């Protein structure tokens, strides 16, 4: 990512000031009920982010807030649902980056315009990805090179799951497979948790997903995390080396979850929602709650968010071309 996490991590001192802004916003907007839409199922990091933020917004931005899981098509259905909704601040979309920065490169036709059909409000959390293996992979495999060697020796079992085809966690192992000349078969799921259940059950060899979705399964002792995708070791999995440490610097990628309004939202609505979300994401309850899922809170201005989206779309173009994946194939 182009932005420094430290620059935008919310300081507690800012919360009190922003809280007053959000309380005033509630009085001005008079919002009775807020709906937050996510394209991923309950139990995962996307859903958790929505629910923590919804709880924090209740009584400050809106009198009540609910989360709606519109799963399917790798997050596309949720985004498509925003196109015709009123941009009055009563409905928000929460989504990862891939649907706006990678999908335009892999789909000839999307059911939404990644620029025109949403109004970016703020980034909410940043996180790294991990590569976890389950009981299908021998215990002697403890690092990425060992996994690649095992995959070469066991082609029928050389597979991995991810939360969606065309997502960042799909492309990290796919890029590794191309550069290392290993045939790794990809299995797309509707979220990371369904993939993890199959991995723990021995139906697939590995899962590439948000680190927070992987560490939840460590206590069971059936999975091992071989690598994380950040520039440095992840504080939620400090004993796991990065891809870069293991000789794969091209696999260094982090991601964000962001909040969006429907298209053509008025500037004053965007400003009110942005202020309310900054309060929510600065609260200790949200910060600590999301940390248990491997997520770090972060906010931006709407303009900064637009700029990040544009730069990430450019960045992913050549990576997609190198991998050679198209969703229409």
PyMOL commands that set and color helices and strands:
alter all, ss='L'
color gray80, all
select helices_A, chain A and resi 5-8+12-29+45-57+73-82+98-101+103-106+144-153+155-157+168-180+192-200+211-215+218-220+244-246+249-251+267-282+284-291+302-323
alter helices_A, ss='H'
color red, helices_A
select strands_A, chain A and resi 33-38+64-69+91-96+118-133+159-162+185-188+206-210+224-228+254-262+296-297
alter strands_A, ss='S'
color yellow, strands_A
deselect
rebuild
show_as cartoon
